[in-house]
């Protein structure tokens, strides 16, 4: 089984969300093989879940510090895209390796990520339960809420993911923390009693740099994660790039992700597949 691989690159959050959605639409509609993509975000940005209220985060502080804000097409809570690697997987519903189940697909992908982290010497495992009342008190921040089958290391969340299923396929993307600044994260995502909540975040969240002996390059981390998918699923990854049609869709979708019409008003018909 051959998947397309789009190797790690860096772009702003609006372009990244547009690329993810363009790949999703093209793969689902044309029943193409799955794609896995890795990227990081510059400048730093916050993505909020599709159903999340913009008021959950400190938009005033974001504007003051030049932090971009975008609404994802996937659900879940806010993610601070800073010192992290985002993965994105798109697949059509004709891909038999993934069942027609959000929960089971989460589990399979998390197992691949855990194996990849294992190659870094990090023992990650899948969360068994859902959110506790203590986690819900930090509800605006994705990393305070370990959902079932998300990745934990020593009881703390290291990767947060979200998924969308539409007619034709699914998209799942997630943020794998390379390091973690609890105070800065709390200031943006949990502005009420931020100092107190930053202490709570430290108890709930971890990152790669806390579990390795020497610094490691982002591309080396991606190599280990790719190997995790290859060994777990028995697939072959062939490096590729966006098709001409995906590039065209991406350029149109960037306008959506940059607009207040999408980010504030949530006009949902604009993301239908």
Order of alpha helices (4+ residues) and beta strands (2+ residues): beta-alpha-beta-beta-alpha-beta-beta-beta-alpha-beta-alpha-beta-beta-beta-alpha-alpha-alpha-beta-alpha-alpha
